Amino acid sequence: MGLVALAVLGTAGGAAGQDTALKLGFVDVQKVLNESGRGKEAKGKLEKERDAKQQEIRAREEEIKKLEADLQKQSPVLSEAARKERREAITHKIRDLRRVFEDSNRDLQKRETELLNEILREIRRVIVAYGKEHQYTLILEAQSGIIYASQGADLTDEILADFNKRK
């Protein structure tokens, strides 16, 4: 389907009597995202947030382990009602831990999506501006199923440089 579109584009310019040649390029947007200053900064922020959530979860896990160990030690001297009450408290803390874990994962995924989408929108704006400035007919995304392209058509490093210039 993509080759058909390129073939149509290639013949459309000639059919209209234009002497301009097609100027095609591609960009590895994922590389720009991973290697740009803003992309690295966003990933660093996300990693810090993830580490903080993991520390909170580990602290809760340790608390549960301590409560379970205490129950094990004191079980022979506790009344049945006291053992039951402590087991219920541990079960409640385990449920809370699962909820915190799931909420944390959901929040982190949402935050990652928001941050990365914002950066991707800006990368796309840079690509459009670059394409207009350098009079490209078409710029494709490298992950869009390009089977072959010469290295001369790879605009990734130029886009990365332009994107890093903008803050």
N, CA, C and O of each residue as an XYZ file, in Angstrom:
668
protein
N       0.831     -1.192      0.000
C       0.000      0.000      0.000
C       0.875      1.255      0.000
O       0.605      2.193     -0.751
N       1.939      1.284      0.849
C       2.824      2.435      0.927
C       3.578      2.650     -0.371
O       3.779      3.789     -0.794
N       4.003      1.549     -1.015
C       4.711      1.665     -2.282
C       3.803      2.222     -3.362
O       4.240      2.997     -4.213
N       2.548      1.831     -3.327
C       1.580      2.361     -4.287
C       1.447      3.866     -4.095
O       1.419      4.624     -5.065
N       1.366      4.292     -2.840
C       1.243      5.724     -2.554
C       2.471      6.472     -3.053
O       2.347      7.558     -3.619
N       3.664      5.897     -2.848
C       4.876      6.548     -3.328
C       4.891      6.594     -4.855
O       5.298      7.596     -5.442
N       4.452      5.524     -5.490
C       4.404      5.497     -6.951
C       3.443      6.562     -7.468
O       3.738      7.251     -8.444
N       2.306      6.691     -6.819
C       1.328      7.708     -7.213
C       1.918      9.097     -7.023
O       1.773      9.960     -7.888
N       2.585      9.316     -5.887
C       3.212     10.613     -5.655
C       4.273     10.893     -6.711
O       4.394     12.015     -7.202
N       5.034      9.868     -7.052
C       6.097     10.030     -8.037
C       5.559     10.397     -9.405
O       6.175     11.192    -10.115
N       4.443      9.845     -9.784
C       3.887     10.142    -11.105
C       3.033     11.395    -11.093
O       2.881     12.047    -12.127
N       2.474     11.744     -9.948
C       1.592     12.909     -9.884
C       2.354     14.189    -10.187
O       1.847     15.067    -10.885
N       3.578     14.297     -9.662
C       4.363     15.504     -9.903
C       4.679     15.666    -11.378
O       4.591     16.767    -11.920
N       5.051     14.560    -12.032
C       5.379     14.611    -13.447
C       4.154     14.887    -14.291
O       4.237     15.593    -15.296
N       3.030     14.344    -13.901
C       1.802     14.523    -14.676
C       1.334     15.965    -14.636
O       0.702     16.447    -15.576
N       1.639     16.639    -13.567
C       1.198     18.025    -13.441
C       2.144     18.973    -14.168
O       1.921     20.183    -14.199
N       3.205     18.411    -14.756
C       4.120     19.247    -15.505
C       5.162     19.922    -14.632
O       5.818     20.862    -15.082
N       5.330     19.480    -13.419
C       6.315     20.067    -12.527
C       7.671     19.420    -12.782
O       7.757     18.216    -13.027
N       8.709     20.211    -12.724
C      10.051     19.693    -12.930
C      10.729     19.341    -11.612
O      11.874     18.891    -11.611
N      10.057     19.534    -10.518
C      10.660     19.252     -9.224
C      10.694     17.754     -8.976
O       9.726     17.039     -9.235
N      11.823     17.300     -8.472
C      11.976     15.881     -8.147
C      11.442     15.633     -6.746
O      11.414     16.524     -5.898
N      11.029     14.416     -6.536
C      10.599     14.041     -5.189
C      11.796     14.084     -4.261
O      12.882     13.621     -4.612
N      11.602     14.628     -3.108
C      12.657     14.643     -2.102
C      12.097     13.908     -0.899
O      11.206     14.406     -0.211
N      12.627     12.719     -0.653
C      12.113     11.852      0.400
C      13.143     11.688      1.501
O      14.348     11.747      1.258
N      12.660     11.484      2.697
C      13.533     11.211      3.830
C      12.781     10.424      4.875
O      11.562     10.267      4.805
N      13.531      9.927      5.851
C      12.890      9.232      6.965
C      13.590      9.606      8.256
O      14.742     10.040      8.254
N      12.876      9.432      9.358
C      13.385      9.771     10.687
C      13.072      8.629     11.638
O      11.961      8.099     11.647
N      14.056      8.257     12.431
C      13.849      7.283     13.506
C      13.406      8.082     14.733
O      14.235      8.527     15.527
N      12.114      8.256     14.878
C      11.552      9.086     15.950
C      11.918      8.513     17.320
O      12.175      9.266     18.259
N      11.942      7.192     17.434
C      12.292      6.567     18.714
C      13.721      6.930     19.115
O      13.991      7.175     20.291
N      14.633      6.967     18.150
C      16.019      7.358     18.434
C      16.070      8.809     18.898
O      16.771      9.132     19.857
N      15.332      9.680     18.221
C      15.296     11.090     18.624
C      14.770     11.195     20.053
O      15.320     11.936     20.868
N      13.721     10.463     20.349
C      13.148     10.480     21.695
C      14.159      9.986     22.725
O      14.327     10.608     23.774
N      14.833      8.876     22.435
C      15.764      8.267     23.392
C      17.050      9.053     23.572
O      17.631      9.047     24.657
N      17.506      9.730     22.523
C      18.808     10.391     22.584
C      18.737     11.898     22.777
O      19.767     12.538     22.991
N      17.561     12.471     22.707
C      17.444     13.921     22.889
C      17.544     14.277     24.367
O      17.274     13.458     25.246
N      17.933     15.506     24.609
C      18.022     15.980     25.987
C      16.690     15.889     26.713
O      16.627     15.430     27.854
N      15.626     16.325     26.052
C      14.298     16.291     26.694
C      13.828     14.865     26.921
O      13.202     14.572     27.940
N      14.125     13.974     25.977
C      13.734     12.573     26.140
C      14.451     11.940     27.319
O      13.840     11.236     28.123
N      15.753     12.194     27.418
C      16.538     11.646     28.538
C      16.060     12.231     29.863
O      15.964     11.527     30.868
N      15.763     13.523     29.850
C      15.269     14.192     31.064
C      13.945     13.579     31.519
O      13.755     13.313     32.706
N      13.041     13.358     30.580
C      11.736     12.771     30.913
C      11.906     11.361     31.461
O      11.266     10.990     32.445
N      12.762     10.584     30.828
C      12.982      9.214     31.303
C      13.625      9.215     32.687
O      13.336      8.345     33.508
N      14.497     10.190     32.949
C      15.095     10.320     34.277
C      14.051     10.646     35.335
O      14.069     10.077     36.426
N      13.143     11.561     35.014
C      12.054     11.913     35.939
C      11.193     10.696     36.238
O      10.858     10.420     37.390
N      10.842      9.975     35.183
C      10.001      8.784     35.359
C      10.708      7.740     36.212
O      10.082      7.082     37.044
N      12.003      7.590     36.005
C      12.773      6.610     36.780
C      12.796      6.999     38.263
O      12.675      6.136     39.133
N      12.951      8.294     38.550
C      12.931      8.756     39.945
C      11.569      8.494     40.580
O      11.483      8.040     41.721
N      10.514      8.782     39.835
C       9.162      8.535     40.353
C       8.947      7.044     40.593
O       8.363      6.650     41.603
N       9.417      6.222     39.666
C       9.277      4.769     39.791
C      10.055      4.265     41.021
O       9.564      3.421     41.770
N      11.267      4.792     41.215
C      12.077      4.392     42.369
C      11.399      4.762     43.682
O      11.407      3.977     44.630
N      10.812      5.962     43.739
C      10.122      6.398     44.956
C       8.940      5.479     45.264
O       8.727      5.100     46.416
N       8.175      5.125     44.237
C       7.028      4.219     44.437
C       7.516      2.843     44.890
O       6.909      2.225     45.764
N       8.609      2.364     44.296
C       9.136      1.053     44.677
C       9.621      1.055     46.122
O       9.447      0.064     46.832
N      10.220      2.142     46.563
C      10.658      2.239     47.960
C       9.458      2.171     48.899
O       9.501      1.488     49.922
N       8.399      2.874     48.550
C       7.184      2.846     49.369
C       6.625      1.423     49.441
O       6.233      0.957     50.511
N       6.591      0.747     48.314
C       6.061     -0.622     48.274
C       6.948     -1.565     49.077
O       6.446     -2.415     49.812
N       8.275     -1.420     48.940
C       9.193     -2.276     49.722
C       9.019     -2.055     51.219
O       9.074     -3.004     52.001
N       8.808     -0.795     51.620
C       8.606     -0.496     53.042
C       7.339     -1.179     53.552
O       7.329     -1.724     54.655
N       6.289     -1.153     52.765
C       5.038     -1.818     53.158
C       5.215     -3.334     53.215
O       4.675     -3.996     54.101
N       5.976     -3.878     52.264
C       6.235     -5.322     52.274
C       6.990     -5.723     53.539
O       6.672     -6.729     54.173
N       7.988     -4.926     53.894
C       8.769     -5.206     55.107
C       7.885     -5.138     56.350
O       8.008     -5.964     57.254
N       7.004     -4.158     56.386
C       6.082     -4.033     57.516
C       5.206     -5.286     57.631
O       4.992     -5.799     58.729
N       4.709     -5.766     56.507
C       3.865     -6.971     56.509
C       4.667     -8.180     56.976
O       4.175     -8.982     57.770
N       5.899     -8.317     56.487
C       6.751     -9.441     56.909
C       7.001     -9.400     58.409
O       6.983    -10.433     59.079
N       7.237     -8.194     58.936
C       7.478     -8.048     60.376
C       6.229     -8.438     61.168
O       6.321     -9.142     62.174
N       5.067     -7.980     60.711
C       3.819     -8.334     61.395
C       3.583     -9.846     61.357
O       3.142    -10.431     62.346
N       3.874    -10.477     60.219
C       3.707    -11.928     60.107
C       4.671    -12.663     61.035
O       4.298    -13.646     61.675
N       5.928    -12.175     61.103
C       6.916    -12.796     61.990
C       6.502    -12.631     63.450
O       6.611    -13.569     64.239
N       6.030    -11.446     63.807
C       5.570    -11.204     65.182
C       4.396    -12.120     65.526
O       4.338    -12.676     66.623
N       3.474    -12.273     64.596
C       2.328    -13.152     64.829
C       2.801    -14.582     65.037
O       2.310    -15.278     65.926
N       3.749    -15.018     64.223
C       4.295    -16.371     64.342
C       4.909    -16.580     65.730
O       4.672    -17.609     66.361
N       5.694    -15.612     66.205
C       6.371    -15.726     67.503
C       5.372    -15.698     68.658
O       5.487    -16.476     69.605
N       4.411    -14.813     68.574
C       3.498    -14.603     69.695
C       2.257    -15.486     69.631
O       1.458    -15.491     70.567
N       2.089    -16.214     68.569
C       0.893    -17.028     68.378
C       0.587    -17.958     69.554
O      -0.574    -18.069     69.949
N       1.602    -18.637     70.132
C       1.282    -19.552     71.241
C       0.691    -18.860     72.480
O      -0.074    -19.472     73.225
N       1.041    -17.602     72.697
C       0.569    -16.924     73.906
C      -0.648    -16.030     73.659
O      -1.227    -15.493     74.603
N      -1.031    -15.874     72.403
C      -2.182    -15.026     72.083
C      -3.476    -15.827     72.143
O      -3.506    -17.030     71.883
N      -4.529    -15.124     72.492
C      -5.847    -15.765     72.458
C      -6.265    -15.938     70.999
O      -5.705    -15.302     70.105
N      -7.235    -16.789     70.770
C      -7.735    -17.022     69.409
C      -8.246    -15.714     68.796
O      -8.004    -15.441     67.620
N      -8.945    -14.918     69.587
C      -9.484    -13.643     69.102
C      -8.350    -12.691     68.705
O      -8.443    -12.006     67.686
N      -7.280    -12.648     69.507
C      -6.143    -11.770     69.207
C      -5.428    -12.229     67.935
O      -5.039    -11.404     67.109
N      -5.252    -13.563     67.775
C      -4.626    -14.096     66.550
C      -5.469    -13.736     65.325
O      -4.947    -13.305     64.296
N      -6.778    -13.921     65.459
C      -7.684    -13.624     64.347
C      -7.614    -12.139     63.982
O      -7.572    -11.784     62.804
N      -7.601    -11.284     64.993
C      -7.538     -9.837     64.769
C      -6.245     -9.459     64.040
O      -6.263     -8.643     63.118
N      -5.126    -10.055     64.456
C      -3.839     -9.748     63.812
C      -3.794    -10.278     62.374
O      -3.270     -9.609     61.483
N      -4.341    -11.476     62.147
C      -4.386    -12.029     60.779
C      -5.214    -11.120     59.872
O      -4.844    -10.857     58.727
N      -6.345    -10.644     60.407
C      -7.189     -9.735     59.619
C      -6.457     -8.428     59.308
O      -6.577     -7.885     58.210
N      -5.701     -7.934     60.284
C      -4.932     -6.702     60.068
C      -3.872     -6.924     58.978
O      -3.653     -6.062     58.127
N      -3.224     -8.087     59.017
C      -2.216     -8.410     57.998
C      -2.878     -8.538     56.628
O      -2.363     -8.023     55.635
N      -4.011     -9.221     56.576
C      -4.745     -9.385     55.313
C      -5.145     -8.025     54.753
O      -5.051     -7.791     53.548
N      -5.590     -7.134     55.625
C      -5.970     -5.784     55.208
C      -4.756     -5.041     54.631
O      -4.869     -4.362     53.611
N      -3.603     -5.172     55.283
C      -2.390     -4.500     54.803
C      -1.937     -5.078     53.462
O      -1.436     -4.351     52.604
N      -2.115     -6.386     53.287
C      -1.765     -7.015     52.006
C      -2.666     -6.472     50.896
O      -2.197     -6.173     49.797
N      -3.956     -6.350     51.191
C      -4.892     -5.785     50.211
C      -4.513     -4.345     49.865
O      -4.528     -3.948     48.700
N      -4.175     -3.577     50.892
C      -3.756     -2.191     50.662
C      -2.493     -2.141     49.802
O      -2.367     -1.295     48.917
N      -1.569     -3.051     50.070
C      -0.329     -3.099     49.302
C      -0.626     -3.385     47.828
O      -0.063     -2.739     46.944
N      -1.494     -4.335     47.571
C      -1.864     -4.648     46.180
C      -2.492     -3.432     45.496
O      -2.193     -3.130     44.341
N      -3.361     -2.747     46.225
C      -4.016     -1.563     45.669
C      -2.981     -0.477     45.361
O      -3.011      0.136     44.294
N      -2.065     -0.247     46.309
C      -1.027      0.766     46.103
C      -0.157      0.389     44.903
O       0.196      1.244     44.090
N       0.185     -0.897     44.800
C       1.003     -1.378     43.689
C       0.300     -1.133     42.352
O       0.899     -0.606     41.414
N      -0.966     -1.518     42.276
C      -1.735     -1.337     41.032
C      -1.932      0.142     40.704
O      -1.790      0.553     39.553
N      -2.259      0.937     41.720
C      -2.440      2.376     41.503
C      -1.138      3.025     41.043
O      -1.137      3.872     40.150
N      -0.034      2.619     41.662
C       1.271      3.170     41.290
C       1.606      2.845     39.845
O       2.050      3.714     39.094
N       1.394      1.602     39.458
C       1.667      1.213     38.069
C       0.804      1.999     37.095
O       1.290      2.480     36.072
N      -0.456      2.123     37.412
C      -1.384      2.861     36.542
C      -0.967      4.339     36.454
O      -0.949      4.921     35.369
N      -0.636      4.930     37.599
C      -0.225      6.338     37.616
C       1.066      6.553     36.824
O       1.188      7.520     36.072
N       2.026      5.642     37.000
C       3.293      5.773     36.283
C       3.099      5.614     34.774
O       3.713      6.335     33.987
N       2.258      4.682     34.379
C       1.994      4.503     32.946
C       1.323      5.745     32.362
O       1.653      6.181     31.259
N       0.388      6.302     33.108
C      -0.303      7.509     32.648
C       0.687      8.665     32.527
O       0.680      9.398     31.539
N       1.525      8.818     33.527
C       2.520      9.898     33.539
C       3.505      9.737     32.377
O       3.856     10.707     31.705
N       3.943      8.495     32.155
C       4.871      8.226     31.054
C       4.224      8.567     29.711
O       4.844      9.197     28.855
N       2.993      8.150     29.541
C       2.272      8.435     28.297
C       2.147      9.939     28.085
O       2.376     10.432     26.980
N       1.785     10.668     29.132
C       1.632     12.119     29.019
C       2.949     12.795     28.649
O       3.001     13.614     27.731
N       4.021     12.441     29.378
C       5.320     13.064     29.126
C       5.830     12.757     27.723
O       6.253     13.653     26.993
N       5.784     11.479     27.356
C       6.331     11.083     26.062
C       5.490     11.613     24.905
O       6.038     11.992     23.870
N       4.176     11.644     25.063
C       3.325     12.188     23.998
C       3.596     13.672     23.773
O       3.585     14.149     22.638
N       3.837     14.389     24.853
C       4.162     15.812     24.736
C       5.458     15.997     23.940
O       5.540     16.853     23.060
N       6.457     15.191     24.259
C       7.737     15.281     23.549
C       7.576     14.836     22.096
O       8.139     15.451     21.191
N       6.814     13.776     21.873
C       6.598     13.291     20.502
C       5.894     14.338     19.640
O       6.203     14.481     18.457
N       4.956     15.064     20.228
C       4.285     16.141     19.478
C       5.304     17.203     19.047
O       5.268     17.695     17.920
N       6.205     17.541     19.961
C       7.226     18.541     19.642
C       8.199     18.006     18.581
O       8.609     18.749     17.689
N       8.566     16.729     18.673
C       9.445     16.134     17.656
C       8.768     16.208     16.292
O       9.403     16.551     15.295
N       7.499     15.891     16.255
C       6.770     15.943     14.977
C       6.730     17.378     14.419
O       6.828     17.580     13.208
N       6.585     18.366     15.309
C       6.602     19.766     14.851
C       7.972     20.107     14.243
O       8.054     20.794     13.225
N       9.035     19.620     14.878
C      10.385     19.859     14.365
C      10.555     19.193     12.997
O      11.146     19.776     12.088
N      10.037     17.978     12.856
C      10.129     17.266     11.571
C       9.387     18.038     10.481
O       9.899     18.203      9.373
N       8.188     18.507     10.795
C       7.406     19.274      9.816
C       8.161     20.549      9.424
O       8.261     20.876      8.242
N       8.685     21.259     10.409
C       9.424     22.495     10.121
C      10.663     22.193      9.277
O      10.970     22.919      8.331
N      11.364     21.128      9.620
C      12.552     20.732      8.862
C      12.166     20.388      7.424
O      12.835     20.802      6.477
N      11.093     19.635      7.272
C      10.635     19.251      5.940
C      10.280     20.451      5.085
O      10.626     20.505      3.905
N       9.588     21.412      5.678
C       9.216     22.626      4.934
C      10.453     23.451      4.585
O      10.603     23.921      3.457
N      11.336     23.617      5.569
C      12.536     24.427      5.369
C      13.446     23.838      4.288
O      14.035     24.574      3.496
N      13.557     22.521      4.262
C      14.452     21.851      3.316
C      13.707     21.294      2.095
O      14.275     20.537      1.308
N      12.453     21.670      1.950
C      11.619     21.350      0.788
C      11.514     19.844      0.502
O      11.703     19.394     -0.628
N      11.212     19.097      1.540
C      10.972     17.658      1.372
C       9.545     17.447      0.892
O       8.622     18.138      1.323
N       9.377     16.487     -0.006
C       8.050     16.107     -0.475
C       7.379     15.224      0.559
O       6.176     15.323      0.802
N       8.189     14.347      1.171
C       7.647     13.356      2.095
C       8.726     12.940      3.079
O       9.851     12.640      2.680
N       8.389     12.919      4.364
C       9.281     12.381      5.395
C       8.514     11.288      6.113
O       7.423     11.517      6.636
N       9.089     10.109      6.133
C       8.456      8.945      6.754
C       9.087      8.652      8.106
O      10.207      9.076      8.393
N       8.354      7.928      8.920
C       8.881      7.457     10.194
C       9.562      6.110      9.951
O       8.990      5.242      9.292
N      10.766      5.928     10.473
C      11.562      4.727     10.201
C      10.835      3.445     10.600
O      10.998      2.421      9.936
N      10.045      3.477     11.659
C       9.349      2.279     12.127
C       8.083      1.984     11.332
O       7.363      1.040     11.657
N       7.799      2.764     10.306
C       6.540      2.588      9.580
C       6.614      1.521      8.498
O       5.736      1.451      7.638
N       7.629      0.708      8.528
C       7.704     -0.397      7.584
C       8.541     -0.099      6.357
O       8.291     -0.667      5.294
N       9.522      0.771      6.474
C      10.417      1.044      5.353
C      11.269     -0.201      5.130
O      11.930     -0.683      6.049
N      11.250     -0.706      3.925
C      12.029     -1.896      3.613
C      13.453     -1.512      3.230
O      14.401     -2.189      3.629
N      13.614     -0.465      2.484
C      14.949      0.000      2.108
C      14.937      1.516      1.997
O      13.980      2.121      1.514
N      16.022      2.104      2.457
C      16.259      3.530      2.259
C      17.758      3.752      2.358
O      18.416      3.159      3.213
N      18.300      4.588      1.505
C      19.731      4.875      1.573
C      20.002      5.720      2.813
O      19.118      6.418      3.310
N      21.223      5.646      3.299
C      21.591      6.412      4.492
C      21.423      7.913      4.251
O      21.170      8.669      5.189
N      21.562      8.339      3.013
C      21.386      9.755      2.697
C      19.975     10.249      2.955
O      19.754     11.446      3.138
N      19.022      9.330      2.970
C      17.628      9.702      3.227
C      17.308      9.760      4.717
O      16.231     10.209      5.109
N      18.260      9.299      5.557
C      18.037      9.272      7.010
C      18.264     10.668      7.585
O      19.385     11.176      7.580
N      17.211     11.270      8.069
C      17.260     12.628      8.625
C      17.308     12.631     10.148
O      17.226     13.691     10.768
N      17.442     11.452     10.754
C      17.336     11.328     12.210
C      18.312     12.242     12.936
O      17.913     12.964     13.850
N      19.590     12.226     12.545
C      20.582     13.037     13.256
C      20.307     14.535     13.105
O      20.513     15.300     14.047
N      19.846     14.953     11.933
C      19.520     16.365     11.727
C      18.325     16.779     12.591
O      18.319     17.854     13.190
N      17.323     15.912     12.643
C      16.135     16.200     13.461
C      16.517     16.215     14.936
O      16.061     17.074     15.690
N      17.358     15.261     15.348
C      17.817     15.209     16.743
C      18.539     16.506     17.098
O      18.301     17.075     18.164
N      19.416     16.976     16.218
C      20.141     18.225     16.472
C      19.176     19.410     16.556
O      19.291     20.235     17.462
N      18.231     19.501     15.626
C      17.247     20.593     15.656
C      16.397     20.539     16.923
O      16.125     21.565     17.546
N      15.986     19.334     17.292
C      15.139     19.181     18.473
C      15.894     19.583     19.733
O      15.328     20.227     20.616
N      17.172     19.206     19.825
C      17.969     19.556     21.002
C      18.227     21.054     21.095
O      18.432     21.576     22.191
N      18.220     21.755     19.959
C      18.410     23.212     19.969
C      17.220     23.918     20.608
O      17.373     24.973     21.224
N      16.037     23.332     20.458
C      14.804     23.932     20.995
C      14.617     23.463     22.423
O      14.725     22.267     22.697
N      14.348     24.348     23.311
C      14.115     23.960     24.717
C      12.831     24.508     25.197
O      12.460     24.292     26.351
